[in-house]
Amino acid sequence: MSTATATAAAAAASTSLSSSTLCRSSPSSSILANPRRSLPGRLLSSSAAQFPLGPVSAMATPGASAEGASRKNLLIFDAEEDLSASLAEHTAGLSEKFVAERGAFTVVLSGGSLIKALRKLAEPPYLEAVDWSRWHVFWADERVVPKDHADSNYKLAMDGFLSKVPVPANQIHAMNDTLAAEGAAADYESCLNQLMKNGVIASSPATGFPKFDLMLLGMGPDGHIASLFPGHPIVHENQKLVTYVEDSPKPPPERITFTFPVINSSAHIALMVTGAGKAGAVHKTLSGNELSSDLLPVEMIEPQDGEMTWFTDKQAVSMLSSL
Ligand SMILES: O=C1O[C@H](COP(=O)(O)O)[C@@H](O)[C@H](O)[C@H]1O
């Protein structure tokens, strides 16, 4: 597989926190008009191969421009540094767009390797250029552990990213770690509903579910995303916004997670997948049969009215023969 220069890769348009809060809405969580800030010029990483993805397969033409491209794009990077740079550019570009359009940027984080990949967003030039005051941060999934526990996705994100950027503490909407799984899921769902009412989170005209501006996801080697694991009945949840598991195959067993209707209602989904250990799930997803009855969770990502970008490396796509 050769790499090509990305023409418009990922250009979807392309105070340290001393504390943060449990999910809540507050007067400062309403949408306010915002003077547009400009980001520095193009800072695209130059070592991605870009493939617009068809609805079923990964067969595509390299180097297509972002304009008129399909709603799913596959970016392949040689170097992790470049992936991280492109993810930063992508996120900063979307932040600028949504802050200008609606005065807020709602971004959903996951746990795992994603957080390290976000590190360049907390560095110049993004550190100064991004309007962090308009960010509202959420989690796609959380483990039922205290917020200072080594397994906490909140702690991971705080330590690796959020403590380095000036997002107002009351706009960091963590799941409630004082409740058991079921209660914490219900609590987070009411938080989302309240923030939709306030207009902080948009609502999808297509589905009525919350429409986050950007959902940042990772994927496990088994094809799980958030805490939606292969073969688990909650992958079929279609009413709730947030649900829970008490028997996760990956420890810790108790977790809270967004459901597919919420994930698929997002305006933008960025899925970060690296490493040879994930090549099998990537292969099944990008060359598999979407009609099969044993879909992996990652295969069930289907934006209803949005755009999805895969951020991958060569190892993760090494089993794709068609590239
Ligand atoms: O358990 C989890 O795993 C996935 C994937 O993590 P990675 O380290 O393989 O990237 C992560 O996206 C999810 O948020 C987390 O709870």
The ligand as an SDF file (V2000), in Angstrom:
LIG
                    3D

 16 16  0  0  0  0  0  0  0  0999 V2000
  -12.8190    0.2030   26.9710 O   0  0  0  0  0  0  0  0  0  0  0  0
  -12.7530    1.0550   26.0980 C   0  0  0  0  0  0  0  0  0  0  0  0
  -12.1470    0.7590   24.9210 O   0  0  0  0  0  0  0  0  0  0  0  0
  -12.3480    1.5260   23.7280 C   0  0  0  0  0  0  0  0  0  0  0  0
  -11.1560    1.2720   22.8140 C   0  0  0  0  0  0  0  0  0  0  0  0
   -9.9590    1.5790   23.5060 O   0  0  0  0  0  0  0  0  0  0  0  0
   -8.5160    1.5200   22.7870 P   0  0  0  0  0  0  0  0  0  0  0  0
   -7.5200    1.7510   23.9110 O   0  0  0  0  0  0  0  0  0  0  0  0
   -8.3950    0.1610   22.1860 O   0  0  0  0  0  0  0  0  0  0  0  0
   -8.4810    2.6180   21.7820 O   0  0  0  0  0  0  0  0  0  0  0  0
  -12.5810    2.9950   24.0390 C   0  0  0  0  0  0  0  0  0  0  0  0
  -12.9220    3.6870   22.8660 O   0  0  0  0  0  0  0  0  0  0  0  0
  -13.6710    3.1150   25.0890 C   0  0  0  0  0  0  0  0  0  0  0  0
  -13.9930    4.4540   25.3460 O   0  0  0  0  0  0  0  0  0  0  0  0
  -13.1710    2.4560   26.3440 C   0  0  0  0  0  0  0  0  0  0  0  0
  -14.0780    2.5570   27.4340 O   0  0  0  0  0  0  0  0  0  0  0  0
  1  2  2  0
  2  3  1  0
  2 15  1  0
  3  4  1  0
  4  5  1  0
  4 11  1  0
  5  6  1  0
  6  7  1  0
  7  8  2  0
  7  9  1  0
  7 10  1  0
 11 12  1  0
 11 13  1  0
 13 14  1  0
 13 15  1  0
 15 16  1  0
M  END
$$$$
